[in-house]
Amino acid sequence: GTTLSCFFSGRGLTRPVMLINLAAAGLNIPLDYLLINGVGPFPELGIAGAGLATVVSQALLVVLFALAVFRPEHDRLFAVRRAWAFDRELFGRMMRYGLPGGVQFFMDIFAFTFFVFMVGRLGRAELAATNIVMAINTLSFMPMIGLSIAVSTLVGQAIGAGRPGDGVQATASTLHITLAYMGLVGVCFVLLPEYLLAPFMDDQASPAARAELLRLGVMLLRFVAVYTLFDALAIIYMGALKGAGDIYFVMWTLGLAALGILIIPSWVGQEVLSLGLPFLWGCVVLYVAVLGLAFRWRFKRGAWQKMRVIESAPAAPEEL
């Protein structure tokens, strides 16, 4: 589904991607309710029902994308079916730019997974509060991911058109929008933490357990509020650099930061020094801040403006 969606997003056609994902979500949400709780003829499967609903909705997403991509007119214009053959040069190009992107994504996910694992060593309340706050944060920064994809597409198109200045302007405009949005989100995290945490509270838990979970959640949302603006820098500048093909810098920077700032310090802080939850979340804040500043520095250097993911074709004799 992700691969097929790039057929549209890479050309700046993001509306089909949105509509197809909305269709999949429109199936996933009611299926979750029906299969988890066992409504009507549907069996009560609990967490397995949630997994099954996700698989079914993702299958629908793939089918819809396949129908949208492999149409006769697309085959006529882009050879999406006629060119169904192994292309060694193209495969090498995809590995050159795709593998570092995969490594970068893996390291980021692994770093946060390891962080959550370390938090889990502290206790159930700390783990529950961390998972709740990360769920809230995920919902809040999803629009920023969309803006990152947009700036990546615009920068790639600007480089391909030989107008890197357009990429600079697109990145600056996107960053202003993102900073304004994430600044508002950060304010809500500081001023309205109880309202944000309320839907996650367990009504069957004891008052003491609820109070402790609320106390930890409020504290952690303040940590998130600190790094929201750095997160905006990291996500937008990373999208711009990846759109220009500067993927190796992104991979090495993120990999080294994940190991040196989040993974190793989290392990030492928890297993060796027993520094507690604030230290672990402090590592997250520092990790995001370093990424944001590093990607901004790289973008301002401007080396990405001379990169080419696809080289320009030589001019024909009559064009010379």
N, C-alpha and C positions, 0 to 999 in steps of 0.2 A: 504493500500500500504506500509506503513512504517513497519507494523508488518510482512508482507510477505517478505519484503526486508531483514529483519534480518535473515531469513533462510540462505541467502547467505553471508551477511556481517559478521555474527557471526562465520562463518567457514573460513573467510578470502577470500571468493570468491566475490570480489567487482566488477569484470567486468560485470557480468549479471545485477547488480544494475545500473551501469553506462549506459549500453546499453538500458535498459528499460526506464530509466529516460530520456535519449536522445530521445527515440522514442516519449515519452509523450510530451516533449518540442517541438519536431519537428512537432507535431500536434497543440500544443497550440499557437505557434508563428504565423503561417499563419491564424489560426482561429481568433486570436485577430484582425488581420488586416481586415479580411473579415467581421466579425460580428460587429466590432466597426464602420467601415466606410461604410458598406453596399455595398460591391463590387459584381457585377454580380447578381446572384439570391439570394444572402444573404441579409437579412434585415439589415438596419442601426439601431443598438441597443445601440450604445454608451457604457457607462460604464457597462450596463447590458450585452452587448455582450462580454465584457472582462470576466465577471463572468461566463457566459455560456461556453466560450472557456476553462476556467480553469476547470470547472466541467467535461466537455467532455474529456479533456486530462487526468484528474485524474482517470476517469472511465476506460480509455484505459490502464493506468498504472496498475490499480488493476487487470484487465483482463489478461494482459500480465504476471504479477507476479503469478497469480493463475495458469495459464497454465504452467509456468516454475516450480512452486513448486510442484503441485499435479500431477506429472507424475508417471507412474507405477514404474519406477526404484527407485524414491524417496520413494514411499510407501513401496517398498520391503526393502530398506535400513534403512529408518527412520520412517516408519509407519505414514506418514503424513495424510493418510486417514483411515487406520485401527484403529488408536488410537484416533478416533474422539469421545471422551467421556469425561465427567467431571472427573478431577483428583484433589481431594481435596488437596493433598500434593503439587502438582505442582502449583495449583491455589494460595495456600498460599505463595509459594516461589515467584511467579510472583508479588503478591501484596507486599511482603516484599521488593523486589528490584525495582519493577516498580512504586509503588505509590510515594516513595520519589523522584524518577526521574521526575515524573509528576509534583509534587509540586515544585521542583527546577526549572523546565522549566517554569511553570506558574508564579512563582515569578519573574523570569528574564524578561519575556515578560510583565508582569504587571508593573514592575518598569519602563521600558522604555516607556510603553504606558502612564503611569502617568506623566513621565517626558515630553513627547510630549504634553500632555494636559496642563501642566503648561506653556510650551513655547507658546502654542496657546493663553494663556491669555495675552501675551505681545503684540501681533499684528500679522497681516497677513504676513508681510515681515519676521519676525523672525520665524514664523511657516514654511513658504515656504523654507527658507534657511535651517532650521533644517531637514526638510523632504528630501531635495535634498542631503544634506551632508550624511544623514543616508543611502540614497539609494546608493550613491557612496561607502560608507564604506561597505555596505552589499555585493556589487559586489566584493570588494577587499578582504574581509575575507572569502568568500565562499570556496576557496581552503584550507584555514586553518581548516574549519569545516571537510573537507574530511580527512585531516591529523589527526584531533582529533579522528575521527571514526577509522582510521587505527591504531592509537596507542592504542585505547581502545580494539580493537580486538586482537592486538599483546600481550598486557599485560594480557588480559583474557586467551589467549592460553598459555602464559608463566606460569601463576599461575596454570592452569589446568595440565600442564606438570610437575609441581614441580620444575620449573627453573625460579624463580623470577628474577634472575640476567639478564635473557634475556629481561625481561620487563623493567629493568633499562636501558639497552643498547638501546632498541627500543625507549624508551621515550627520552633519551638524543639525539639520532640521529634525531628523528622527531622534537625535539625542535630546534636543530641547523638549520635545513631546514626552519622551520617556522620563526625563528628570522631573518634569512637572507631575506626571502621573505617579511615579514612585515616591516623590516627596509627599503627595497627598496620602498615599498608602502608609508611609511611615508615620505621618501625623495621626492617622486612625489607629495604628498599632500602639501609639503612646497614650492617646486620649480615650480610646474606646476598647481596651483589651477585654474587659469583662463581657461586653456584648459579642465580641468575636469568638470568645471561648465558650459561651453559654451553650451553643448547639452541640458541643462535644461532651458536655458533662453527663455522667451516668446518674440517672435518677435513683438507681438502686444502691449506689455507693453510700457509705456512711458520711455524715456531715464533715467529720475530720478529714476523710480522704478527699472529698470534694474541695474543701478549703485548701488543702495542700496542693492539689492539682491546679487550682485556680492561682495560688500564689506563684507556683513555678511557671505557669503559663504566662502570667503578666510579666514576670522577669524576663522570660525568653523572648517575648514579643518586643521588648525594648532592645534586646540584642539585634533582632531582625531589623528594627527601625534604624539602627546605626548603620547597617551595611546596605540598606536599600539603594542609596544613591551610588555607592560603589558597584553594586550589582548592575545598576543601569549602565554605568561606564563599561563594565566588563562585557555584558551581553551585546550592547550595540557596537562597540569597537571590535569585538570578536567577530560579529556578523559581517562587518565591513571588511576586515582583513581576510576572512574566509572567502568572501565574494570576489576579492581581488586575486585569490590564489595563494595568499601568504599563510598557508596552512601549517607549514613546518614550525614557524615561530609560535603559532598558537599551540601546537602539540607539545613542543618542548617546554614552553612557559607553563602551561597548565600541568603537565606531568611533574615538573620539578617543584612547582608550588604545592601540588597535591601531596607529594612525598615529604617535602621539607617543612611545610607549614601546617598541614592538617593531619596526615596519617602518622608520621613518626612522633610529632609533639603530642598528639592525642594519646598514643600508646604510652609514651613516657609519663605524661601528666597523670594518667589514670592508673597504670599498672605499677609504676615506680614511685612517683611522688604523691599520688592520691590527692590531687589538687581540686577535684570536684567538678560540678557541672558548670560554674561560671568560667573556669579555665577552658573547658572543652569548647564552649560556645565562643569564647574569645578567640580560639584558634580559627573557628569558622569566619568570624568577622575579619581577622587579619588575612586569611586566605582570599576572601572575596576582594578586600581592599587592594591587595598586591596585584591580583589579576586585573582589576579595573585600571590601576595606574600603569601597569606594564603594557596593556593593550593600547591605552591612550598614548603612551610614549612611542610605541611602534608606529601607530597610525600617523602621529605628528611628524615622525621622521620622513615619511613620504616614499619609502622604498617600494611600497605596494603599487604605486602609480606606474612603475615601469615593468610590472609583472604581466605575463600573458599566460592564461590557461589554455587558450587556443591561439596559435600563431596566425598572424595575418597572411592571407594567401598572396603570392607574388602577383604583381599586376600583369594583365594580359598585354601582348605587344601593342595592340591598338590603343591601350590606355596610357602607354608611356609617351 
